[in-house]
Amino acid sequence: MSGAPFEPDDGDGLPDAADRRHGSFFGRRKGHRLRAHQLDLIEQLLPRLALDISGASPADLAELFDRPLDAVRLEIGFGGGEHLVAEALSFPDTGFIGCEPYVNGMAKVLTQIEARNITNIRLFAGDAAELLAWVPPGSLARIDLIHPDPWPKRRHWKRRFVQDATVAAMARVLKPSAEFRFVSDIDDYGTWTLAHLLRSPDFEWTAQCASDWQLPWPGYTMTRYGRKAEREGRKAAYLRFRRVG
């Protein structure tokens, strides 16, 4: 499951010496200790794929990639990268930006990118809201949010990614008729998301019948977390919203 950042949990709550040598990306949002090759990928491959949002964004996001592409999509909180990698392989003429604050998730997707020689993925290891603010208007063909952190306690609901402000931010960067797709096995977060998107004048829910949101859309790649939820008897909602205009 992916979502907002968390503090390190290595027993003593502090990054180890090996991690500190690899810069500030480590020790902040880290889970299990990374293997040596994963550390090398973070150090060598990630800088070549990582977005730098400190400056102005390109007029066309396709310029971020090494070859001409037909469209660019964004996945927020890609977790282990199963869905992101499957989509990038299925649509080689589309560019994909993956946003993930967890170090371990970033290491996993880098391993797959290297092993499969994937060239149409770029990565951002930070706050998705900051990334959305950097992206030029009307530049994305789709945004996916798959099993985000639900922040189940009421006092933490303000940390959920789906808020009125982020819905407006997504509307700004999506092309007309482009989609925001959301998956969650937490009923409350599904209801929360539906309420936020239905009250937005910029989106319309595409569902025509119950199966449209009870079943995955065609070609959907089930994530490891999604399979675990199914085994444990939790049914996910698969919500699709179209950008109006």
Solvent accessible surface area in square Angstrom, and as a share of the most:
residue,aa,sasa,rsa
1,M,86,0.38
2,S,3,0.02
3,G,22,0.21
4,A,26,0.20
5,P,64,0.40
6,F,68,0.28
7,E,139,0.62
8,P,20,0.13
9,D,107,0.56
10,D,53,0.27
11,G,79,0.76
12,D,102,0.53
13,G,33,0.32
14,L,113,0.56
15,P,32,0.20
16,D,35,0.18
17,A,55,0.43
18,A,30,0.23
19,D,3,0.01
20,R,144,0.53
21,R,176,0.64
22,H,41,0.18
23,G,38,0.37
24,S,93,0.60
25,F,29,0.12
26,F,8,0.03
27,G,7,0.06
28,R,89,0.32
29,R,42,0.15
30,K,2,0.01
31,G,28,0.27
32,H,157,0.70
33,R,170,0.62
34,L,11,0.05
35,R,160,0.58
36,A,76,0.59
37,H,91,0.41
38,Q,16,0.07
39,L,25,0.13
40,D,71,0.37
41,L,8,0.04
42,I,10,0.05
43,E,82,0.37
44,Q,109,0.49
45,L,18,0.09
46,L,15,0.07
47,P,86,0.54
48,R,168,0.61
49,L,19,0.10
50,A,44,0.34
51,L,19,0.10
52,D,105,0.54
53,I,41,0.21
54,S,103,0.66
55,G,44,0.43
56,A,103,0.80
57,S,32,0.21
58,P,26,0.17
59,A,98,0.76
60,D,77,0.40
61,L,2,0.01
62,A,19,0.14
63,E,116,0.52
64,L,42,0.21
65,F,15,0.06
66,D,128,0.66
67,R,85,0.31
68,P,128,0.80
69,L,21,0.10
70,D,123,0.64
71,A,25,0.19
72,V,5,0.03
73,R,21,0.08
74,L,4,0.02
75,E,6,0.03
76,I,10,0.05
77,G,5,0.05
78,F,8,0.03
79,G,20,0.19
80,G,20,0.19
81,G,0,0.00
82,E,42,0.19
83,H,1,0.00
84,L,0,0.00
85,V,4,0.02
86,A,25,0.20
87,E,12,0.05
88,A,2,0.01
89,L,77,0.39
90,S,74,0.48
91,F,96,0.40
92,P,70,0.44
93,D,78,0.40
94,T,16,0.10
95,G,0,0.00
96,F,5,0.02
97,I,1,0.00
98,G,0,0.00
99,C,2,0.01
100,E,0,0.00
101,P,8,0.05
102,Y,41,0.16
103,V,0,0.00
104,N,28,0.14
105,G,7,0.07
106,M,0,0.00
107,A,0,0.00
108,K,80,0.34
109,V,0,0.00
110,L,0,0.00
111,T,44,0.26
112,Q,44,0.20
113,I,7,0.04
114,E,85,0.38
115,A,84,0.65
116,R,138,0.50
117,N,123,0.63
118,I,13,0.06
119,T,65,0.38
120,N,5,0.03
121,I,1,0.00
122,R,15,0.05
123,L,0,0.00
124,F,17,0.07
125,A,28,0.22
126,G,12,0.12
127,D,70,0.37
128,A,9,0.07
129,A,45,0.35
130,E,101,0.45
131,L,1,0.00
132,L,0,0.00
133,A,77,0.60
134,W,32,0.11
135,V,1,0.01
136,P,19,0.12
137,P,95,0.60
138,G,31,0.30
139,S,17,0.11
140,L,0,0.00
141,A,30,0.23
142,R,26,0.09
143,I,0,0.00
144,D,4,0.02
145,L,3,0.01
146,I,8,0.04
147,H,6,0.03
148,P,3,0.02
149,D,31,0.16
150,P,11,0.07
151,W,39,0.14
152,P,93,0.59
153,K,107,0.45
154,R,182,0.66
155,R,160,0.58
156,H,36,0.16
157,W,53,0.19
158,K,152,0.64
159,R,119,0.44
160,R,4,0.02
161,F,34,0.14
162,V,0,0.00
163,Q,43,0.19
164,D,78,0.41
165,A,78,0.60
166,T,18,0.10
167,V,5,0.03
168,A,56,0.44
169,A,28,0.21
170,M,0,0.00
171,A,3,0.02
172,R,93,0.34
173,V,0,0.00
174,L,5,0.02
175,K,80,0.34
176,P,91,0.57
177,S,71,0.46
178,A,10,0.08
179,E,20,0.09
180,F,0,0.00
181,R,28,0.10
182,F,0,0.00
183,V,0,0.00
184,S,3,0.02
185,D,7,0.04
186,I,47,0.24
187,D,117,0.61
188,D,64,0.33
189,Y,0,0.00
190,G,8,0.08
191,T,92,0.53
192,W,47,0.16
193,T,0,0.00
194,L,39,0.19
195,A,46,0.36
196,H,14,0.06
197,L,1,0.00
198,L,98,0.49
199,R,144,0.52
200,S,17,0.11
201,P,120,0.76
202,D,40,0.21
203,F,11,0.05
204,E,79,0.35
205,W,75,0.26
206,T,25,0.15
207,A,24,0.19
208,Q,162,0.72
209,C,72,0.43
210,A,50,0.39
211,S,52,0.33
212,D,59,0.31
213,W,88,0.31
214,Q,92,0.41
215,L,108,0.54
216,P,54,0.34
217,W,16,0.05
218,P,126,0.79
219,G,71,0.69
220,Y,27,0.10
221,T,39,0.22
222,M,41,0.18
223,T,15,0.09
224,R,147,0.54
225,Y,42,0.16
226,G,2,0.02
227,R,107,0.39
228,K,90,0.38
229,A,3,0.02
230,E,101,0.45
231,R,179,0.65
232,E,94,0.42
233,G,62,0.60
234,R,74,0.27
235,K,177,0.75
236,A,18,0.14
237,A,19,0.15
238,Y,10,0.04
239,L,5,0.03
240,R,65,0.24
241,F,1,0.00
242,R,85,0.31
243,R,51,0.19
244,V,65,0.38
245,G,78,0.75
